[in-house]
Each structure stands twice: as structure tokens, then as C-alpha cells.
Amino acid sequence: MADARPFATVEHFLSSGDDLWFSLPSVDQLEAYGRSAELTNFIRVADPDVQERFRAIGDLYQEKFGFRLIVNTHGRPMNEVLAIAGARLRNSVETELNLAAEEQGRIIQVRLTELLER
């Protein structure tokens, strides 16, 4: 992102984030999934029963797909995120690689927007 500066508009800034993320090879995207704390942060605010359900789904997900579950939680109620997480366990690895990339892209957009609002 630093190399893409200066940005002419907010839209250019946000689209640069998308361009950079989606230009990464899958191996680099997978490395980023291991660093993502989005779902973990969401779990911290959930009640203990919901926390345990998320952890169980997250453990099953990582066991099946080999990487952490990535879900953009921003603005979503807990029950919706829990339903999304559970449903994604039925997907193929290929589908999940694509969904994880899309969700991480959404997370990047949220974080870039929050950065602009500071």
C-alpha cells in the first residue's frame, strides 16, 4: 500500500487494498489467514456459550481445511456469524479458499475505512 501512494481519492485507496490483496499468491493469502484475529476478536465479545460454539466450529474448520476460519464479523449479529461459520464446514477446500479470500478482502476494506476515519 505504501508503494501505491499517493492516492487521488478514497476510492483509489480502498481499491488499492483490494488490488493488492487479490494479487497475492494463494500461499501468501494462507499465511495471512494464520494471522487474522477477526473471528477471535468477535468471540471475545460473545457470551460464553456462543464462544464455545465458535471455538468448536473453528477447530473443526481448521482440522478440515488446514487454515483458520475467516469471517468478516463487522456489523453482523452473533447468530448470523455463527450460522455462516457452521454452514461453511460443508464446503469444499476450493470453495473455502475463495470464500476466505473474499472475507479477508472485506476485512481489509473495513480496516482501511476505519484507518481513514481516525
Buried (B, 14 or more C-beta within 10 A) or exposed (E): BEEEEEEEEEEEBBBBBBEBBEEBEEEEBBEBBEEBEBBEEBBEEBEEEBBEBBEEBBEBBBEBBEBBBBBBBBEBEBEEBBEBBBEBBEBEEEEBBEBBBBBBBBBBBBEBBEEEEE
